[in-house]
């Protein structure tokens, strides 16, 4: 360091000065704005990794819920994929959350979404599919009964590859459970900068809000490298590495016909 070299002609003084500085806490010498900015970015990016809640995976008979082959899709190597953790269960605070899937390019024009409470259908609709491959979203409309707190709902998203009843069908499924945030978590959410809100959802295990928040950030700031780094960290943390670069092609509310 130049200011130490300046006093190099006084060896005893230099040694004492270095010893005093080295005894300070590390934060006292980490004052570079560039260093602090880099550390802040690292913390933000790492915090996007999803921490699963301590919940037992729901029992389901629909393994991948796939019937038939992949002839629905024009590119056979890609598959219909829900943006969900491996155990297929996601928590939400919302009465009517948004669901996301990756849909390969297909000549099929519509898909079907069903939300079940046990054997009872809570909501069912058909919606249009985009002509190009990418990530799509569907928000439960206002007329849908609000999700009850503490209840797990089973949902299906299916694409029929033909108009007759015997046509093959490609389908995926998952679960959603609405919970109430604790008072402490509510306060934390209220005082968190919107740009960093996904951190709170990631570390609290709130899946649907986490994905929705990052999707909205991508739409608002498509060229923001930090947003993309957070998106990548999230998907890689749940084994969805192959979806990181996929475009958002149809993200809006209910698309009922």
N, C-alpha and C positions, 0 to 999 in steps of 0.2 A: 504494500500500500504506500502511495507517494508521501502521505503525511507522516508515516513512520520513518521512511527513508530520509526525510528532511531532518530528522533528529538522530540520524544514524551516528553522528559524532559523539553522542552521549549514550553509550551502551547501557549503563546502569538504569538511566531514566527510561530508555526504550523498553527494556525487559520488564520493568515495573508496570509501565503503561499497558503492555500486551497482557500481562497477568491480570490487571484490573478489568480490562475489556472481556477477557475470556471467562471471567467469573460472573458476568451478567447473564440473566436468562436469555435464551436464544431469540425471543421475540424482540428484545431490546436492540438487536443488531440487524433484524430482518425488516428494514425500513424502506427497501427499494419498492417504489410503486409498481414496477413491472413484476417483481417477485410476488407481491401481494395480489396483484390482478391474476397472475397465473395460478396461485394457490386457490383463489376464489373460484376460478373456472374449473379447476380439478375437482373441488368439493361439489360444485353444482352437477358436473357430469357424472361423478361416481354415485351421487345420491339418486339418480334416476333408475338405478338397478332395483327391480321390484323385490320387495321382501314379503314373501307369502304370509298371510295371517295364520294363526294356529287353529286351523279348521280341518275337520276330516273331509276327505273328498266324497262327494255324493255318490250314491249307488246308481248306476245306470246300465241299461241293457244295450244301449246304442254305442258300440265300440267306436267306430269312426262314422257311424250312421251312414255308411256308403252302400248303395245297392247298385249293382251293375258295374260297368267299366268307366272309362274316362272319355268316351266318345262325344260327350257334351262339349268338350273343350277342343279348340283348334290346335292348341299346343299341348300334347299329351304329357309332357314332362312336368307341367305345373298342375297343382291340385287346389281345389277349393279349401281354404284354410281360415278358421276363425282366429281372431286376435284374442287369444285366451291363454292363461297359464296351463301347464301340463295337466293339472287335475281338473280342468274345465270349470272350476268355480271362481267367480269373481264377486267381490263385495261392492256395494254402492251406497251412497247416501240419498240418491235421487229417487223420486217417486216414479219417474219414467226415464230410465237411462238410455244411452245410445249404444248400439251394438255395431261391431266392425268385423269385416271379413275381407280376405283377399280373394278375388274372383278372376280366374284366368280368362283369356279371350275366348268368347263363345258365340255361337250363332243363335243360342237360346235367348229369348227376349225378356223373360220374366222369371222371378224366383218367388218362393213362398216362405213366409216366416210365421212360426207358431210359438206362442208362449203358454205354458201349461202350469197349472197348480194341481199337482197330482195327476188325475185323469181328466180334469176339467180344463177346457180351453179358455184361457183368460182373454187372449187376443190372437187374431189370425188375419193375415193380409197377403196380397201378392203385390210385387213392386217390380218396376222395370230395371233391367240390368244394363250397364254401360256397354258400348260396343268394343271398348278396349279393355285390356286387363288392368287391374289395379285394386286399390283398397276402397271399399264402399262402406257407408254407414247408414244405419236406420235408427231413428229416435221414436220411441213409443209416443203416439199422438195424445193430445189432451183428453180425448174421449176414452182412452184406455183406463181401467181402474188402477189407481195408484198401488204400487207394490206395498205389501204389508211388511212391517218391520219384523225381522226374525224368521221370515219364511223363505224357503228356497224354491225358486221357480225354474223349471226346465224349459229350454227353448230349442227350436230346430230351425235351420235354414236349409231349404231344399230346392234343387233345380231339376225339373223334369225334362228329359231329352226328347220328349214327344208329346203328342196331344192325347193319345189313348192311355187307358188305365194300366196297360202292361208295359208302357215305356219305362226304360231304365231311369233311375233317379239317383242323383248325387246329393248327399245331405251331410251336414255337420250339426253337432249339438253342443250345448253348454248349459251352465247354471248361473243364476244371478240371485244374490241375497242382499236385501236392503237392511242396513243397520243404522243406528243413531250414533252420531259422533259423541264422544265424551265431552264434558264442559271444557276440559283443558285443550282437547283437539279443536273444538269450535273456536276457541280464542286464538289458537295458533294459526288456523286458517284465515281468520279475520284480519290478523295483523301481518300476514305474509304478502310480500310483493307478488302480484299476479304472475310475473315472469318466473318466479321460483316456486309457485304453488304445487307444481308436479312433484317437487321434492317431498313435500308433506304427504301427498297421496302415496308415493312410492314407499316411503319408510313406514307408513301406517297400513299398507296392504290393501288400499282401496283401489281396486283394479279399474273399474269402469270410468271413474273420474280421472284417473291417471292417464289412460289412453286418450280420452276425449280432450283433456287439457293439452296434451302434446300435439294432437291432430289439429286443434284450433291454432296453436302456435305455429305449426308448419304452414297452415293456410295463410296466416297473417304475415309470416316472415319466411317465405319459401327459400330465400338465399342465406338465412342466418345459420352460420356454422355451429353455433352453440346449440341451437334448437335441434339441428340434425344430429349432433353428437349425443344429445340427451335421448333422442328417438332411437338411435343405434344402441345405446347402452341399455335402454329398456327392453327392446326386442331380443337382444342377445342374452339378456339375463333370464329369459323364459324360453330360449331355444328357437326363436323365430328369426334367426340370422338371415335367412333367405328373403325376408320381407322388408329388410331395411331400405333398400333402394326402390321399392315399388311406389308408384305414384298414387296420390289421392285423386280418384277420378269421379267419385259421385258421393259427396258428403253433404247431406242435407236432411231435413226432417222427413216425416212420414211421406211415403210415395204410393199410397193406396190408389188403386185404379177406380 
